[in-house]
Amino acid sequence: MSYILILIGCVFVNNVVLSQFMGICPFLGVSKQMKSSVGMGAAVIFVMICATAITYPVYRLLEKFGIEYLKTVAFILVIAMFVQLVEIVMKKMMPPLYKALGVYLPLITTNCAVLGVTIGNIDNGYNFAQSLTNALGTGLAFTLALLLFSGVRSRIENCDFPETFKGVPATLIAASIVSLSFMGFSGII
Amino acid sequence: MADKHSNWYEFTKGLIKQNPTLVTLLGMCPTLAVTTMAKNGIGMGLATTFVLVCSNLVISLLKNVIPKAVRLPCFIVVIAGFVTLIEFLMKGYIPELYDSLGVFLSLITVNCIILGRAEAFASKNKILPSILDGLGMGLGFTLSLFCMGSVREILGTGSWMGITIPVISENPMTVFIMPAGGFFVLGCLIALVNKIAKKKPPQEISCSSCPNAAMCKGQCRDEKEACE
């Protein structure tokens, strides 16, 4: 039961992009087309789950030596290395998958949502299975936000805004309205 | 325009002309997340400034030692080290700020401003300009965070830095301290800056001076401008 709660909490109540403000850069950058947002979302889900699976044991190792405070350094290094590794392996072994996700992979290294999830798992005291659920939920939440927003964005693209609001300001205000709609979910847990 | 290479120019360009948040649109995540109060904005801004100055200094010193192929991991390690340092300092001396910034303090590590300046400036310039560049950019970031925090705090709670604002405090518009208000205020501020600067608004989130610029070749429009 607690796993379902974590999942629903991640996707709807505490949506990673719209209410926790992580991963805003890719959210605004890649949400122009439906297709690229699906690709980015899939890549983020994949990297988040794998990064959680790796950093959890790493943290236990740090704990054993009493150097938990090095977790930021250790996590970001592990994630950066892992993303590079996946990219190389994927390019060689699975060209179709690389074609679909490849371009988005390097961009994820510095996506703060990935580091945020791994650190959040530790801060919330989740166990291994809960951490993986949290990572999956956050990845799904990111994809959902990206998909919804790419739909909104394709509609506002051709609208007639005042000159000063064209471009990024209009996008941000649209994001504010999408975020407002997600406030309706608060309190369902 | 002032001499392009004078130290004074390196310092002032980050404050207004290339303000990281409002003009080049970098580091949006902390900008939106921690600015529910003006005080938090200043705290976050100064913490980022500290990391930016220190990492620019170290990276500029090491620029001939670090091999080009592995420069990004090297930069990240330097930055993460300083982030850990500031986490300790803040936990020890200002614990209430540490609590209210939460996970975003650790996330300074992946703030695009810091990696971006390391990549675009510190790894190509001498020590003094690098420090000044970091200081200017950091203070510019602090300034925009402070503006955002002030707007949201005044409208959302009816007080500012502990001062109660007479009329608004009776009926504060709570939506402004909620996530939706963050997006809204940032959108309006960027539009305001566009209006004042009378320039064409940025159509895209620029990936200039973004750490990923090396990987997404050709997609960055004004990468040159940031480097030279």
HADDOCK unambig.tbl for C-alpha pairs under 7 A between the chains (distance, minus, plus):
assign (segid A and resid 18 and name CA) (segid B and resid 179 and name CA) 6.84 0.50 0.50
assign (segid A and resid 19 and name CA) (segid B and resid 179 and name CA) 5.32 0.50 0.50
assign (segid A and resid 20 and name CA) (segid B and resid 33 and name CA) 6.78 0.50 0.50
assign (segid A and resid 21 and name CA) (segid B and resid 29 and name CA) 5.43 0.50 0.50
assign (segid A and resid 21 and name CA) (segid B and resid 32 and name CA) 6.50 0.50 0.50
assign (segid A and resid 21 and name CA) (segid B and resid 33 and name CA) 5.64 0.50 0.50
assign (segid A and resid 22 and name CA) (segid B and resid 29 and name CA) 5.67 0.50 0.50
assign (segid A and resid 23 and name CA) (segid B and resid 29 and name CA) 6.72 0.50 0.50
assign (segid A and resid 24 and name CA) (segid B and resid 28 and name CA) 6.35 0.50 0.50
assign (segid A and resid 24 and name CA) (segid B and resid 29 and name CA) 5.65 0.50 0.50
assign (segid A and resid 25 and name CA) (segid B and resid 28 and name CA) 6.76 0.50 0.50
assign (segid A and resid 29 and name CA) (segid B and resid 205 and name CA) 6.00 0.50 0.50
assign (segid A and resid 72 and name CA) (segid B and resid 80 and name CA) 6.39 0.50 0.50
assign (segid A and resid 72 and name CA) (segid B and resid 106 and name CA) 6.52 0.50 0.50
assign (segid A and resid 73 and name CA) (segid B and resid 77 and name CA) 6.25 0.50 0.50
assign (segid A and resid 73 and name CA) (segid B and resid 80 and name CA) 5.11 0.50 0.50
assign (segid A and resid 73 and name CA) (segid B and resid 81 and name CA) 6.48 0.50 0.50
assign (segid A and resid 106 and name CA) (segid B and resid 215 and name CA) 6.95 0.50 0.50
assign (segid A and resid 107 and name CA) (segid B and resid 212 and name CA) 6.10 0.50 0.50
assign (segid A and resid 110 and name CA) (segid B and resid 110 and name CA) 5.35 0.50 0.50
assign (segid A and resid 111 and name CA) (segid B and resid 110 and name CA) 6.98 0.50 0.50
assign (segid A and resid 112 and name CA) (segid B and resid 107 and name CA) 6.38 0.50 0.50
assign (segid A and resid 112 and name CA) (segid B and resid 110 and name CA) 5.82 0.50 0.50
assign (segid A and resid 116 and name CA) (segid B and resid 107 and name CA) 6.83 0.50 0.50
assign (segid A and resid 164 and name CA) (segid B and resid 191 and name CA) 5.41 0.50 0.50
assign (segid A and resid 164 and name CA) (segid B and resid 194 and name CA) 6.06 0.50 0.50
assign (segid A and resid 164 and name CA) (segid B and resid 195 and name CA) 5.84 0.50 0.50
assign (segid A and resid 164 and name CA) (segid B and resid 201 and name CA) 6.37 0.50 0.50
assign (segid A and resid 165 and name CA) (segid B and resid 191 and name CA) 5.36 0.50 0.50
assign (segid A and resid 166 and name CA) (segid B and resid 201 and name CA) 6.59 0.50 0.50
assign (segid A and resid 167 and name CA) (segid B and resid 201 and name CA) 6.45 0.50 0.50
assign (segid A and resid 167 and name CA) (segid B and resid 202 and name CA) 6.16 0.50 0.50
assign (segid A and resid 167 and name CA) (segid B and resid 203 and name CA) 4.36 0.50 0.50
assign (segid A and resid 167 and name CA) (segid B and resid 204 and name CA) 6.70 0.50 0.50
assign (segid A and resid 168 and name CA) (segid B and resid 202 and name CA) 6.39 0.50 0.50
assign (segid A and resid 168 and name CA) (segid B and resid 203 and name CA) 5.96 0.50 0.50
assign (segid A and resid 168 and name CA) (segid B and resid 204 and name CA) 6.39 0.50 0.50
assign (segid A and resid 169 and name CA) (segid B and resid 187 and name CA) 4.11 0.50 0.50
assign (segid A and resid 169 and name CA) (segid B and resid 188 and name CA) 6.42 0.50 0.50
assign (segid A and resid 169 and name CA) (segid B and resid 190 and name CA) 6.10 0.50 0.50
assign (segid A and resid 169 and name CA) (segid B and resid 191 and name CA) 5.76 0.50 0.50
assign (segid A and resid 170 and name CA) (segid B and resid 187 and name CA) 6.76 0.50 0.50
assign (segid A and resid 172 and name CA) (segid B and resid 183 and name CA) 5.43 0.50 0.50
assign (segid A and resid 172 and name CA) (segid B and resid 184 and name CA) 6.41 0.50 0.50
assign (segid A and resid 172 and name CA) (segid B and resid 187 and name CA) 5.07 0.50 0.50
assign (segid A and resid 173 and name CA) (segid B and resid 183 and name CA) 6.07 0.50 0.50
assign (segid A and resid 173 and name CA) (segid B and resid 184 and name CA) 4.96 0.50 0.50
assign (segid A and resid 173 and name CA) (segid B and resid 187 and name CA) 5.70 0.50 0.50
assign (segid A and resid 175 and name CA) (segid B and resid 183 and name CA) 6.49 0.50 0.50
assign (segid A and resid 176 and name CA) (segid B and resid 180 and name CA) 4.40 0.50 0.50
assign (segid A and resid 176 and name CA) (segid B and resid 181 and name CA) 6.58 0.50 0.50
assign (segid A and resid 176 and name CA) (segid B and resid 183 and name CA) 4.88 0.50 0.50
assign (segid A and resid 176 and name CA) (segid B and resid 184 and name CA) 5.46 0.50 0.50
assign (segid A and resid 177 and name CA) (segid B and resid 180 and name CA) 6.62 0.50 0.50
assign (segid A and resid 179 and name CA) (segid B and resid 179 and name CA) 6.82 0.50 0.50
assign (segid A and resid 179 and name CA) (segid B and resid 180 and name CA) 5.15 0.50 0.50
assign (segid A and resid 180 and name CA) (segid B and resid 180 and name CA) 5.24 0.50 0.50
